[in-house]
């Protein structure tokens, strides 16, 4: 153990050796992103999570291998802008006021960031 709750794991395979630091204690609630210094995804995901640009697909899953949808992307941009107050306006038949991305879509449409299809 290096620091409290941080362990160094040594891995040897065919004469090659490497080590990883693994923390068993973390304030990061996302279960599908390994919180280690060697996980290349962790720092970026932690940044967007901590800055509230992205929250994941539910309370404990980020789904880092999933594709980003148009709704997710517009929501990310809206979050990065600080979620400015915008009254919902029904510009699209497939975006109703009760959708989690409704205000973000309204904001993006109003600011000429996103538009819909003709149909």
C-alpha positions as CSV (number, residue, x, y, z in Angstrom):
1,X,0.0,0.0,0.0
2,X,1.4,3.4,-1.0
3,X,-1.1,5.9,0.5
4,X,-4.2,5.1,2.5
5,X,-6.5,3.2,0.2
6,X,-4.1,3.2,-2.7
7,X,-2.4,0.0,-3.7
8,X,0.4,-0.7,-6.1
9,X,-0.3,-3.8,-8.2
10,X,2.7,-5.5,-9.9
11,X,2.0,-7.5,-13.0
12,X,4.5,-9.8,-14.6
13,X,4.1,-11.6,-17.9
14,X,6.8,-13.4,-19.9
15,X,9.5,-11.6,-18.1
16,X,8.0,-8.1,-18.5
17,X,6.9,-6.3,-15.4
18,X,4.7,-3.2,-14.9
19,X,2.9,-1.7,-12.0
20,X,-0.4,0.1,-11.5
21,X,-1.8,2.2,-8.7
22,X,-5.3,1.2,-7.8
23,X,-7.5,3.1,-5.3
24,X,-10.1,1.1,-3.4
25,X,-11.5,4.3,-2.0
26,X,-12.9,6.9,-4.3
27,X,-15.4,9.7,-4.2
28,X,-16.1,9.0,-7.9
29,X,-19.5,7.2,-8.0
30,X,-19.2,5.9,-11.5
31,X,-18.9,2.1,-11.5
32,X,-18.0,1.4,-15.1
33,X,-14.9,3.6,-15.2
34,X,-11.9,2.2,-13.3
35,X,-10.5,5.0,-11.1
36,X,-6.8,4.5,-11.6
37,X,-3.9,6.7,-12.7
38,X,-3.3,4.3,-15.6
39,X,-6.8,4.3,-17.1
40,X,-6.6,6.7,-20.0
41,X,-10.3,7.4,-19.9
42,X,-10.5,8.2,-16.2
43,X,-9.0,11.8,-16.2
44,X,-11.2,13.0,-19.1
45,X,-14.4,11.4,-17.7
46,X,-13.6,12.7,-14.2
47,X,-13.2,16.2,-15.7
48,X,-16.5,16.3,-17.5
49,X,-18.3,14.7,-14.6
50,X,-16.8,17.1,-11.9
51,X,-17.5,20.1,-14.1
52,X,-21.1,18.9,-14.7
53,X,-20.7,18.8,-18.4
54,X,-21.7,15.1,-18.5
55,X,-23.3,13.0,-15.8
56,X,-23.5,9.5,-17.3
57,X,-26.4,7.4,-18.4
58,X,-27.6,6.8,-14.9
59,X,-26.5,7.3,-11.3
60,X,-23.5,4.9,-11.4
61,X,-22.8,4.3,-15.1
62,X,-21.1,6.5,-17.6
63,X,-21.1,4.0,-20.6
64,X,-17.7,5.2,-22.0
65,X,-17.9,2.7,-24.9
66,X,-21.3,4.0,-26.1
67,X,-21.9,6.4,-29.0
68,X,-22.9,10.0,-28.2
69,X,-26.4,10.8,-29.4
70,X,-27.5,14.2,-30.8
71,X,-29.5,14.7,-27.6
72,X,-26.5,14.0,-25.5
73,X,-24.3,16.4,-27.5
74,X,-26.7,19.2,-27.3
75,X,-27.1,18.6,-23.6
76,X,-23.3,18.7,-23.1
77,X,-23.1,22.0,-25.0
78,X,-26.0,23.4,-23.0
79,X,-24.3,22.3,-19.7
80,X,-21.0,23.8,-20.8
81,X,-22.8,27.1,-21.4
82,X,-24.0,27.0,-17.8
83,X,-27.6,25.9,-18.5
84,X,-29.0,29.4,-19.3
85,X,-32.7,29.8,-18.6
86,X,-34.7,29.2,-21.7
87,X,-38.4,28.8,-21.9
88,X,-39.3,25.5,-23.7
89,X,-40.6,26.1,-27.2
90,X,-41.9,23.2,-29.2
91,X,-39.9,23.5,-32.4
92,X,-39.8,19.8,-33.1
93,X,-42.6,17.1,-33.0
94,X,-40.2,14.6,-31.5
95,X,-39.0,16.8,-28.6
96,X,-41.7,17.2,-25.9
97,X,-41.3,19.3,-22.8
98,X,-41.0,16.3,-20.5
99,X,-37.8,15.0,-22.3
100,X,-34.5,15.3,-20.3
101,X,-33.0,17.2,-23.2
102,X,-35.9,19.5,-24.1
103,X,-34.4,22.8,-22.7
104,X,-31.1,22.0,-24.3
105,X,-32.7,21.5,-27.7
106,X,-34.7,24.7,-27.4
107,X,-31.5,26.6,-26.4
108,X,-29.5,25.0,-29.2
109,X,-32.2,25.8,-31.8
110,X,-32.6,29.4,-30.5
111,X,-28.9,30.0,-30.8
112,X,-28.6,28.4,-34.3
113,X,-26.5,25.5,-33.0
114,X,-28.9,22.8,-34.0
115,X,-31.7,22.4,-36.4
116,X,-34.0,19.6,-37.3
117,X,-34.9,17.6,-40.4
118,X,-37.6,18.8,-42.8
119,X,-39.9,16.0,-41.8
